[in-house]
Each structure stands twice: as structure tokens, then as C-alpha cells.
Amino acid sequence: MKIAFVTPEAYPFAKTGGLADVSYSLPQALAHRDHDVLLIMPRYYRVDKNRFQLKQIPVPLGVPMGNGEKWAGIYYSNYVPNITALFIEHDNFFGRDGLYDDGYNAYADNGERFAFFCRAVLQALKVINFKPDIIHCNDWQTALVPVYLRTHYAHDEFYRSVSSVMVVHNVGYQGVFPAEMMQCAMIGWEYFHVGALEFYGQMNFLKGGIVFSDAVITVSRKYAQEIQRPEFGYDLAGVFASLGGRLYGIPNGVDYEKWDPQNDPRIPANFSSKKLSGKKKCKRYLQNRFNIQEIATVPLIGTVSRLTYQKGMDILVESLFILMKEHSCQFVIVGSGDGNLMWRFEELRKAFPDRVGIFWGYNEDLAHLVEAGADIYAMPSRYEPCGLNQMYSLRYGTVPVVHATGGLDDTIVDWFSNRERGTGFKCYDLSPGALAEVFSRVFEVYHNAEEWLKIVRRSMEVYYSWDEAAKEYEEVYRKLQLK
């Protein structure tokens, strides 16, 4: 099949989060299954033309917008093996340091920027004569592609029999803008109603993508169920519930070329499930790097996370105050986010300076070191569409403690419930006291060296490959083609 993979970000070109990693690994996995995959994204300033060997397609791209037409450039690159990447260039929209914000606030014209991008995608495919079987869209920034496909391009012969898939990575981000954006995006007011793009008097990009696409996919089976309930659906629960057989849940995979302790160049010592001595060295190195006591027998909890309400970091820090008083344990964190939460973690470090280590910001080397050197990985997200770090942790023998939600519930087998197959531990009541109690029980298991070793080795044998995920996407694509 010919697949146009549309995304607002992709590694290694431009990255703000996990979507960029997905937009690298999934197209690669699809290409390995003999599909012709074209990745399409904006040409932000950070996408260096020389480094990524961008070549211009010498045809101006006209994009209808507002009351007229805007012009864009088209570039392509074969920097990523087996994938052709296509870039839409427009200096006013994408010639900025940030992708979606200036580091503090979202760009005021994000609606116009990504409406333009979505329309430009469909124009560009015609210019380069790449007629896809499937247009695979990711998150709200690409969600108007299915809308345009079923409105402005509904009778375009080029797009006859082309199907669209809308992948929702996080329902919490929807792209909601004033109603006037309908006119700017050149979408008729007849589509501004509760069954299409209208959302409490505003225009909702993601809702449009969900309603107008041929299939909707979320990134775990549990999350596909959860978003049909009000507490997880962010006012779109009814829309998701109405999809019926058009809604699928497909878990993400892991790029084991980057995340495997046997050959990870970013960690001080490599190791495997059969030879774990390197993990002990990584723990010592991690303790030294974060200036905490070098004690081999103390359980070391680690996390790499944005400090947000969604990630449950407020619950985690309060549970750690309880744990640190009652148990001999250590904690390290790599991340940044909410200032109040950062302050609270600093208070934790002040209270226990030789047992708590902090790095504010993101550092790829430290992210790998935490996964390799910690004994336990904390991931108490209030909701988690899929999550990747719990899967990285399994591979590194860093036993996950997670809240039983979304992809965390799908990918971890709770040892408390199944001691023969357990790969981690689950918390079902997300409060500081309940999480502290779970950790206390985990520490008891940790100090049973024989049982802990079984869990570590079992978890390291778990394999969540992108090839398996690609097979499931392929099945959805084929169903659409048979309709």
C-alpha cells in the first residue's frame, strides 16, 4: 500500500515528545513490511536543510486559505532509511524556533498554521503525484486532513478511494479555536454543528478528524475503552462512544535499537537478563551522578517525566515524603514542568539531601541512565494513552510501579495479582497514601533477593516490537481498502 503519514513532528527532524519517536519508528516498521511510506511534516527552522539533505521540488505550492491563496515550498529528504520525508515550508507559519509555542505560551495563530498545513498536505500530494491508499493522521495538528478530504476534495478524482485514519495519542490536546477559524480554514458553516466541528460554540480540530475519518485509532486497548467515559474523554466521550467498530486500540512499540541495555552506548556498563553485573555498575554511576549515597542494597526509585497533573507527579512527590520518613530508599528524577511541582520536589530534596537527586530539563543520556541504574520506575499517571517509559523500564530490568490506567494497565502484569507472570506492580487507588502503601509492599519484595531477581529477568524478556504494532495498523488499513 501507499501510505501518507502526516505528523506535526518526527525524530530526528523535530521533536517535543513521544509523537516524534512514534513518527520515526512506525513508518520504518511499515516500510519494512513493503509499504511505500511518505512522511509529511512542516519544515520548521530547526529542520536543518544541510544536515538532513533537503532538496527542493521546484514547483510552487498554492494553498487556498481565508479569502485567497498562500504559497509554500516543498522539500524532500531521504535522510531516514527506507522513508521519503516531505516538508511543507512557509516562513511566516513555520519559520520559528518553537513548534507549537515560544517556550511559555502557545502561538496565537496555531489554528491558522495547522489548518494551512493540513490543506497543504492534500495539495502537495497532487503536485508530486503520490496517490495514497491511506492517509494516516496524528493528533489535532493534522486532524483537518480528513475534514478537507471529505469536503473540498470529496469529488476530486485524484482522491477517489483514498481512506483516512485519525490516530489520537492524547485526547487532552484537541486544538480548540474560536468559531471564526471555520472561515479562515475555508470550511463551510454547514459543518459547524454538534455532529461535526462545533464544540461548545468553538471549532474543534480533533473532533473534526474523528468524525470525518474512516477509522480512529488510539495507542492502547485500555485507552480506547477509557476515552468513551466522561472522566477520560475530555468532553468527546460521546463522540468516541458513537464510533462503534471504527474505533481501535493499538499499543505503541519500542525502538529496541535505541533502548536495549545489551548495546546501549549511553550507559556506563551494558548488561542482559543473563548477566546483570552491568546493572549494578549503572546504579552506582547513577547514585554518583545525582550526588546521593552509594548504597547497593537500598531501593532506588527513578522517573523521567514532565511535571504535570496528568503524570500524577503531585501524587508521587507527596507519597515520597511519606516513604522517605518510613523507609530507607532513594529517588531521582529527570524532567521539568509545573513550577509548583518543581518547588515541591526541591523541598523533598532539602528534607533528604543525600537520598534525593534532581535534574531539571531533559537529557537523553540521563534518561537512559535512569532506566539502566534505578531499581524501580515510578509512573503514577492519572491517565496514560500508551506510555513508553514503562516499556523501556521492562527492558532494563527496572521494575515499573504504575497506576492501572490506559497503556500502563495493558503493558504491565501486576505481580500482586499474578506472581508467576508479574512484570511490575499496579496501584489502583491513586492517592499519596495508597501509592506509598504500594511502594512499601514493593520494598518488601525488593528485599527478597531471589523473588526480585525473578521479576527483573522476567520483565527483561518482554518484547513490544513496532513490527507487531505495524501488523495491527496494516489490518485496519486493509479493512478500509476492502470497503
N, C-alpha and C positions, 0 to 999 in steps of 0.2 A: 504493500500500500504506500501511497504518497501521503505523508503527514506534515502539515504545517504546525509547528509547535510554537505558540505565541506566548511570550512571557515578558514581564517588565524587568527581569534581571536574570542573569545566568553566570555561573562561575566558568571561566576565570575573568570574564569581561567586566562585570559589575555585580557586587554582592552587598546586600544588607542583612540577609538572614538565610534560613534554610531553603527557601524557594530557589535561591540561586544554585544550591547544591543539587536539588531535585532537577532543575532545568539543565544541569550538566549530565547527571547520571542516567535519568530516564531516556532522553534522546539517544544516548550512547547505547543503552540496552536495547532500544527499539531498532537502532541501526544494525546491531549485532544479530537481530532476528530478520535481517534482509529487507527492512523497510527503508524507503527513501525519506529521510527526515530533514526538513528545513527549519532551522530555529530562527525566529524573528523577534527582535527586540529594538528599543530605541538606541541611538548612538549618543550616549551620554559623553560628556567631556572626558570622563575617566577611562573610556574605551579608547585607548591609545592606538591611533591608526598605524603607526610604525611597528609597535610591539606586536600587535595582533594581525599585522599584514593585511590591512583592509584595502580592498580595491573598489574603485567607484564604478558603478554601472552608469554609463554616460547618457542617461535618459532622465529628464526632469520628471518628477512625480507630482502630479496635480491632485490635491486632496480637497474636496468640497467641504467647507466649514462655514458656519454662520451665514453671512449674506453673500459669500463669494467663494473663492478658492485660494488655498495656501499651497506653497510649493516646497517640496522636500527633496533631499538627496537620498540615493540608495547605495549602500556599500555591502560588500560581501567578504567573508573570510573563511578559509579552510584551516584555521589555526587548530581547532579541535578535531582530532582524527575522526573520520567517518561522518562528520557533520558539516554541512554548509550553514554558516550563520549569516543572516541578512539583517542589516541595520538601517533603520529609518533615521535620517539626520534632519534636524530642524533646530537651528541655533537658538531661536527665541524660546522654544519649549524645552530643549534638552541640553543646551549649552550651559550647564550649571554644575557646580561642584557636587551637589546632592542629587539623589534620585527622586525622592519624594518630599524632602524637607531641607531646610538650611542648617540642620543640626538641632534646632529648637522648635520650630513651627513648620507645619505642612505648608507647601507652596499654595498660595491663594488661588492659582489658576490650574490646580491639579485636574479638575474636571475637564477643562478645555484641552489640557495637554494630552490626557489619555483618551479622550474622545477622538482627538486628531490621530493619535497613534492607531486606534482601532480601525478607523476609516482608511488610514494609510496602508495598513496591512492588506486589506482587500484590494486596494488599488495596485499595490506593489506586486501581488501575486499575478495579476493580469499582465502587468508590464513585463515581468520576467517569464511569463507563460508557464508558471508552475501551478498546475491544476491539482489541488489536493483531493484525496478521498475523504480525509478527516482534517478539520481544523481544531487543534487541541489548545484550549484557552486556560490560563491560570490566573485566578484571583480577579478582584474588581477592576484592576487596571486594563484588563483585556476583555472585560465582560460585554462590551458593546459590539464586539465582533459578531456573536450570534444574533444580536438585535439587528445590526445592519444587514447581515446575511439574509434574514427573513423579511426585511422591509425593502430597503433600497435595491438590494441585489436579488430579490425574490424571482424576478423574471429574466435575470441575466443568464444567458446560455452557458457562459463560462462556469458558473457555479451550480449548474443543474446537477443534482445527485450528490452534492458536497454536504457532508454532515458535520455538525459541530458538537464538541464536548466541552463542558464547563467544569473545571476542577476547582473545588473550594478547599483551600488549605487552612483557612481560619475564618469562620463566619463573623468573628468580631470586627473584621475590616470589610466594609461594604461599598465605600465610595458613594456617599450620600451628599447631594448638592442641591442648591435652590432649583425650583421648578424651571426657571429661565434657562437652565442648561439644556433643556429639550430643544430650544430654538438654536442655541449655539451648536449643538450636536447635529442639527438638521434632522431631528426625529419628530414626526408629526404628532400633534397634540392628541390625535385619536388613540395614541398609545399611552397617554398619561391617565391611567386609571388603575384601580387596585389589582386588576388581573394582569398588569404589565409592569410599567416602570414607576408608577406613583407609589410613594411611601410616606404617609403622614404629611401630605402636602409638598413633598420634595421628590427629587428624582434619585432613584437608587440603581447604580450601575450593576451591582452584583445581582440584584433581583431580576433585572433585565436579562442577564446572562443565564440565570437559572430557568426563567420562563421560556426563553426563546431557543435554548439549545436543545439538541436531540437527546443528550444524556448528561446527567450531573454525577460527578464522582467526588467523594471526599476521601481523605487519606488514612482512614481506618474503618473497619466494620462497626466498631462500637460507636464511633463518632457519627456515622451515618444514621444510627438509631437515635443518638442523643440530640442531634440538631432538629429532630422532629418534635422535641419537647420545649416548652417556653423557656426553661431555665438555661438552655444551651443554644437555642435557635436565634436569639437576638432579634426578636420580632419577625423573623422569617420562618418560624417553626411551622406555621400553617402552609406556607409555600412548599417547604420541603416535604411535609406530610402528604401533600396533594400529588407528588411526583410518582408515587407508586413504583412501578418497575423501571422507571427512568433513573432512579437513584441507586448508586452503587458505592460500596466502600472498598477501597484497595489500599492496603498498607504500603508505605514507602519502604524502600530497601536501604541497604548500607553500601557505600563505596569501600569495599574491603581492600582496594589498592591503597587507599589513604588511611584507613582505620583498621590496622591489624598489628598487634604487638610483636608479631614474629619478624616483621620487616619495617616497622615504623622508624624513619630516620630522625624523628623529632623527640624521641625519648632516650634517656641515658643508657638503658640496657633493654635488649629485646628478650622476649620470653614467649612461652607457649603453655598450653594446658598440661603438657607432659613435663615441662621444665620451667618451674615458676621462680627460680632464684633471681631472675632479672626483675621480677615484680617487686621483690624485697629491696633491691637497689633503687628502683624508681621511687619507692616510698621514702627511703632515706633522703634521696635527692629532693623530693617534693617538700619534705619537712625542712630541710636546709634552705631551700629556695624561698620558703614563706616564713623563715625565722621562728619556727616552732620547735618544741623539744623533739629530739631524735630518739624516739622510743618505738621499738619494733612491735611490742605487744599491745599497744593502745589502739583501739579502733579509730581510724581516720576517715571522717566523712568529707566528701568533696562535692562541689557543684559548679557548673558553668552555666550561667543563666542571665537573662535580662531580669532586672529587679522590678517586677510588675505584680499587680494583683492577680492576673491570670496565672502566673507561675507559682503562686502561693508562697512567695518569699516572705510575706508578713507572718504567715503561719510558721514557716521554717525558723525564722530568727527567734520568735518567741519560744518555740519548742527547744531551741538550743540553749536559751537561758536556763530552762528547767534541767536539761540534760547535763550541762556543764557543772551545775551545782551538785547533782546526784551521782555522776559517773566520771570516771577517768576516760576522757575521749578528746578528740581533736577535730578541727573543722577548717577547711579552706574554701574560698570562693573566688571565681574569676567572673566578672560581669560589671554591669552598670545599669542605671535606670532611675527609678523614682528616688528623689533626693531624701525624702523622709526615711525610706527603707535603707538607703546607704548610711544615713546617720545612725539608724538603729543597729546595723551591723558593726559600725565603728564603736558604738557603746559596748557591744559584745566583746570586741577585741580589747577595749580598755579594761573590761572586767576580767578577761582571761588572756592576757597578752602572750603568754608562752604556749597557748593552745589553739589560738585562732589566727589564721592568716588570710589576708585580703589583697586582691589585685583589682583595682577599678579600671575597667576598659575591657577590650577584647584582645587576646593574644593567642594566635593559633598554636604556638609552641606550648604555652601554658595549658591550653585546653587539652592537648594530647597528654601532657604531664599529669594533669589531674586525673584523667581517665586511667592512666597507667599506674599511678602511685597511690591513689586512695584505696581504701578497703571497701567503702560503701559510697554509693552515689545517691544523693537526695534529689528527688524530683516530685514535689508535692503539688503539682499544678491543679488549679481548680477545674480547668478543662484543658485538654491537650489533643488536638485533632489527630496527630500521629506521634510526634516526638522522635528525635534521632538519638539524643544522648543516652537514653536508657538502652538502646540497641548497641551503641558504641561501648557502653559500660559492660554489657554482657561479654563482648568480645575480649575486653581487657581484664576480665575476672574481677571487676569492681561491682559488687553486688548491689543492684538497684533497690531502693526503698521508694515506692511510688504511691500516688493517690490512684485508686482504682477508677480511672476515667479514660475515655477515648482510646487512643493508641497505646497508652500505658497499660490499660487493662488487657488489651489484645496481645501485647508482646511479652508480658511478664507472667510467669506461672508462680502463684503465691505459695511459698514454702509452708506457711502456716496451714494451708488447706491441703497441700499435696507434697509430702516430704520426699516422695520418690522422684518427682519430676520438678520440684520447685527450683526456680532460677532467680528468685528475688522475693521481696516482701511487699505486701499491699496494705495501705491504710484506707479504711472505708469511711471513717468519721473524721473529716478534715477540720481539726481544731488543734491549737498548740498542745493541749493536754493529751489528746488522743495520739497525735504524731509522736510526742515524747514517749508515750507508753509503747508505741510500736518500736521505736528505736531502742528502748530499754530491753524489750524482748529480743530484738536483733542482736544486741550486745551479748546476751546470754548464749545465743547460737555461735557468735563470733569466738567466744572463749572456749567453745567446744571445737578444738582444732580439727579433729577428724571430720566432723559433720560440715564445718565451714569449707574445708578443702573439697568435699564432695560437691557443694553448691557452686564453688568457684569453677571447678573443672566442668561441671555440667553446663553452666552458663556460657563458658567459652566455646562450647561445641554448637551453640545455637547459631543458625545461619539465616539471615534475612537478605536474600540476594535481590538485586534490581532485575535480574533476569526473570525471577518468579513474578515480580510486580509487572514487568513488561508483558508477560504472557496474559495476565488478567486484563490489562489495558487492551491488548490485542483482541481478546474475546469480546469486549464491549464494542470496539471498532467494527468487528466483523458482524455483530448483531445489527448495527446501524446500516451497514452496507447491504444486508440481506432484506432490509425493509422495503 
